[in-house]
Amino acid sequence: MADRFRGYLPVVVDVETAGFNAQTDALLEIAAVTLTMDESGYLMIDQSIEAHIEPFEGANLEQSALDFTGIDPWDPDREAEPELFALERIFKPIRKAVKAHDCKRAILVGHNANFDHSFVTQAAERCDIKRNPFHPFSTFDTATLAGLAYGHTVLARACQIAGIPFDNKQAHSALYDTTKTAELFCSVVNQWKEMGGWDLVLALREEEAEE
């Protein structure tokens, strides 16, 4: 795995928020899916983690965003926890997975990844977390990859084209969207392998090493 992604472990993330501004709007849900590789070099889902989060003090809550996701931030059945506790609980298994795969850091995979990355980064800074496991700016964006591989950038439609079942009624739950994004990312990477793309990369690396 470390060799395949230049020492980075892909970790798929999806967030549900109370708006679009990572600095001012509340982070309400986060889910992460770590990936692993089988003996034949095919990417697959490993572990899933999720957390429901209490809005941080002074957070903005856009009603239009809440209406879209269907999340009631104050619903006691959410079993939401403070942002710091939630992030540490999400980050701990990610750090373990990075170490287990001999990688130097995690790299965030997301559908329109900059959005998820910005909210995770801002939340980690708010909580003064020193060991954010994710690369500070690099990401893998499945919207772009799906546009290349399947000709469509919308998650639901790209999954359908890739033969991945997608239930729109379950969408906009962080864990469901993360799982489907992970399946889509694995599909693109594994398709590239089946087409001989990874063999080409290895051949180019060998040529570079000989020069």
Order of alpha helices (4+ residues) and beta strands (2+ residues): beta-beta-beta-alpha-alpha-beta-alpha-beta-alpha-alpha-alpha-alpha
